[in-house]
Amino acid sequence: MPLIRVLIGMSLLVSGRQLFWFFVAAVGFVFGMDVAAQSLRGASPAMITLIALAAGAVGALLAYVLQGIVILVSGFIAGGHIATMIVALTAPGIMSFEAAFVIGGVIGAILLGFLFDWALIVLSSLFGADLLTEAANFSPTAGLVLFFAAALAGIILQATIWRGRLSS
């Protein structure tokens, strides 16, 4: 599944702010894939992908119908996912992944709730960089460099596109 993560990651780096529903669908897809892989050990990749697609579709539908709630939930899941990756790369053993997920999730939900446009740019860039880093399977140091370089590139690109649209 690394190719799927790379494609989603690249798409989020470029267009996470412009396509809110895609960001929510991508978060749902990755969350569904991770939960299915953990819960259904031994399940076929096709079954895991089907569950992930269903989670992504539900996320996109909910983004359309219940935008306010979905903003907070997707911010929570994206923030939690990002926090666990950062803990895994920088300080494994210092904090449980569950605690990192909750702390990162709360921060992500607050950011997305109050600073929607900028938070969406930052979270979609961080989440896209996270997916690229996971797929690359580099050493922790190289992974951290890739993560921050990709995230920074995504933030700059999306902010440039967004600001360009505001001024026209």
C-alpha positions as CSV (number, residue, x, y, z in Angstrom):
1,M,0.0,0.0,0.0
2,P,2.9,2.5,0.0
3,L,2.0,3.7,-3.5
4,I,-1.5,4.6,-2.4
5,R,0.0,6.6,0.6
6,V,2.5,8.4,-1.7
7,L,-0.3,9.4,-4.2
8,I,-2.6,10.6,-1.4
9,G,0.3,12.3,0.3
10,M,1.4,14.2,-2.8
11,S,-2.2,15.2,-3.5
12,L,-2.6,16.6,0.0
13,L,0.6,18.5,-0.3
14,V,-0.6,20.2,-3.4
15,S,-4.3,20.6,-2.9
16,G,-5.3,19.9,0.7
17,R,-6.7,23.5,1.3
18,Q,-8.4,23.7,-2.1
19,L,-10.2,20.3,-1.7
20,F,-11.4,20.1,1.9
21,W,-13.6,17.1,1.1
22,F,-10.5,15.3,-0.3
23,F,-8.6,16.0,2.9
24,V,-11.4,14.5,5.0
25,A,-11.7,11.5,2.6
26,A,-8.0,10.9,2.7
27,V,-7.9,11.1,6.5
28,G,-10.8,8.6,6.6
29,F,-9.2,6.3,4.1
30,V,-5.8,6.2,5.9
31,F,-7.5,5.8,9.3
32,G,-9.7,3.0,7.9
33,M,-6.7,1.3,6.4
34,D,-4.7,1.5,9.6
35,V,-7.6,0.3,11.8
36,A,-8.5,-2.5,9.4
37,A,-4.8,-3.6,9.2
38,Q,-4.5,-3.7,13.0
39,S,-7.9,-5.2,13.7
40,L,-8.1,-7.7,10.9
41,R,-4.6,-9.2,10.9
42,G,-4.4,-11.7,8.1
43,A,-7.1,-10.0,6.1
44,S,-6.4,-9.6,2.4
45,P,-5.1,-6.3,1.1
46,A,-8.3,-6.1,-1.0
47,M,-10.4,-6.3,2.1
48,I,-8.4,-3.7,3.9
49,T,-8.5,-1.4,0.9
50,L,-12.3,-1.9,0.6
51,I,-12.7,-1.0,4.3
52,A,-10.5,2.0,3.8
53,L,-12.4,3.2,0.7
54,A,-15.7,2.9,2.7
55,A,-14.2,5.0,5.6
56,G,-13.0,7.6,3.0
57,A,-16.4,7.7,1.3
58,V,-18.1,8.1,4.7
59,G,-15.7,10.9,5.5
60,A,-16.3,12.7,2.3
61,L,-20.1,12.4,2.6
62,L,-20.0,13.6,6.2
63,A,-17.8,16.5,5.1
64,Y,-20.6,17.6,2.8
65,V,-23.5,17.1,5.2
66,L,-22.0,17.9,8.6
67,Q,-19.1,20.1,7.8
68,G,-18.6,21.6,11.3
69,I,-18.4,18.3,13.1
70,V,-16.3,16.7,10.4
71,I,-13.8,19.6,10.6
72,L,-13.2,18.8,14.3
73,V,-13.1,15.0,13.8
74,S,-10.8,15.1,10.8
75,G,-8.5,17.6,12.6
76,F,-8.4,15.3,15.6
77,I,-7.6,12.2,13.5
78,A,-5.0,14.0,11.4
79,G,-3.4,15.7,14.4
80,G,-3.3,12.4,16.2
81,H,-1.7,10.6,13.3
82,I,0.9,13.3,12.8
83,A,1.7,13.3,16.6
84,T,2.3,9.5,16.7
85,M,4.6,9.7,13.7
86,I,6.6,12.5,15.3
87,V,6.9,10.6,18.6
88,A,7.9,7.4,16.7
89,L,10.7,9.3,14.8
90,T,12.0,11.6,17.6
91,A,11.3,10.0,21.0
92,P,9.9,6.4,21.0
93,G,9.3,5.2,24.5
94,I,8.9,8.7,26.0
95,M,5.2,8.7,25.5
96,S,2.6,6.1,24.5
97,F,1.3,6.3,21.0
98,E,-2.2,6.5,22.4
99,A,-1.3,9.5,24.5
100,A,0.5,11.2,21.6
101,F,-2.6,10.5,19.4
102,V,-5.0,12.1,21.9
103,I,-2.7,15.1,22.5
104,G,-2.1,15.6,18.8
105,G,-5.7,15.0,18.1
106,V,-6.9,17.7,20.5
107,I,-4.4,20.2,19.0
108,G,-5.4,19.3,15.5
109,A,-9.1,19.7,16.3
110,I,-8.6,23.1,18.0
111,L,-6.4,24.4,15.1
112,L,-8.8,23.3,12.4
113,G,-11.8,24.6,14.4
114,F,-10.5,28.1,15.0
115,L,-8.1,28.8,12.2
116,F,-9.7,26.8,9.4
117,D,-7.9,28.0,6.3
118,W,-4.4,28.1,7.7
119,A,-5.0,25.0,9.8
120,L,-6.2,23.1,6.8
121,I,-3.1,24.1,4.8
122,V,-0.8,23.1,7.7
123,L,-2.6,19.9,8.6
124,S,-3.0,18.7,5.1
125,S,0.6,19.4,4.4
126,L,1.8,17.6,7.6
127,F,-0.6,14.7,6.9
128,G,0.6,14.5,3.3
129,A,4.3,14.6,4.5
130,D,3.5,12.0,7.1
131,L,2.1,9.6,4.4
132,L,5.2,10.2,2.2
133,T,7.5,9.5,5.1
134,E,5.7,6.3,6.1
135,A,5.8,5.1,2.5
136,A,9.5,5.9,2.1
137,N,10.5,3.8,5.1
138,F,13.8,5.7,5.6
139,S,15.9,5.8,8.7
140,P,14.5,8.0,11.5
141,T,16.8,10.9,10.7
142,A,16.2,10.8,6.9
143,G,12.5,10.3,7.6
144,L,12.4,13.4,9.8
145,V,14.2,15.4,7.1
146,L,11.8,14.2,4.4
147,F,8.8,14.9,6.7
148,F,9.8,18.5,7.4
149,A,11.0,19.3,3.8
150,A,7.8,17.9,2.3
151,A,5.6,19.6,4.9
152,L,7.3,23.0,4.4
153,A,7.0,22.6,0.6
154,G,3.3,21.8,0.9
155,I,2.6,24.7,3.2
156,I,4.4,27.2,0.9
157,L,2.7,25.8,-2.2
158,Q,-0.8,25.8,-0.8
159,A,-0.4,29.2,0.9
160,T,0.9,30.7,-2.4
161,I,-2.1,29.2,-4.3
162,W,-4.6,30.4,-1.6
163,R,-3.2,33.9,-1.3
164,G,-3.1,34.2,-5.1
165,R,-6.8,33.4,-5.2
166,L,-7.6,35.9,-2.4
167,S,-5.9,38.7,-4.3
168,S,-7.6,38.1,-7.6
